[in-house]
């Protein structure tokens, strides 16, 4: 798989650029920035998925529980009534 690189200009805070330079090791600054961006974007994606799961699995409110129980009760009565009819 060929990776296409595009030269793009961004403004980077001075202390961030210093940190990139300090931590880049044997790779270039561009490679280090690309790695950090990919890592940050992946972490952001995981946070988003975690938040979505939390919203999906959130506990029911009292009114939602009451409505669910009422529906279940009505369903049981209806099924029982239908089963007892000839």
N, C-alpha and C positions, 0 to 999 in steps of 0.2 A: 504494500500500500504506500503510495507516494504522498508525502505531506507537502502541501503547498503553503508557503509562507508569504504573508503579505506585510509589507512595511507600513506601519500605522504609527502615528504620533499620539502620545498620551502625555499628560502632565502627571508627574509623580512627586509626591512630597519628598523633600530632601532626606528626612530621617528614614523613610522607607527605602529610598535608593541606597543609602548607606548600609542599611541592613541587608539588602539584596547583595551588594558587593561583599559584605563581610561573610555571608553564608553561602556564596555561590560555589565554593570549592573549585574543582577543575573545570566546571562547565562555564559557559559564557553567561553574562548577565541576562541576555535574551532567553536563554534556555532556562535559567533559574526563574525568571518572571513567568514564563509559560507554565512551568511546573507549579509554581505557587497559584497562578490563576486557575489551572485545572483542579488543583486540590481544593481551593476555595469554592469553586463552582460545584464540585462534587459534594462538599460539606453542606453547602446551601441547599442542594437538591435533597440530601438526606434530611435536613431540618424540615424542609417543606413536606416531604413524605411523612415524617414523624408527626408533624402538626396535623396533616390530613387524617392520619390514622387516629390521632387523639380526638379529633372532632367526630369521626365516625363512631368510635367506641366510647364516647363520653357517656356518663351515666345519665339515665333518664331523669327528667324532672318529676316532681310529685304529680303534676297534672298529666304528664305523659303516661306515668304508671297507672293512674286512675283510669284514664281512657283505655289503655290496653286491657286492664282487668275487666272493665265494663264490656268491651268487645268480646273478650273470651267468655264471659258469663252469658252474654246474649247468644254467642255461637253454640255453647253447650246446650242451652235451653232449646234452641232451634233444632239441633241435631237430635236431641232426646225426643222432642215432639215429633219430628219427621220419622224417627225410628219406631215410635209407638203407633203411628197411624197405619191402618190396614191397607 
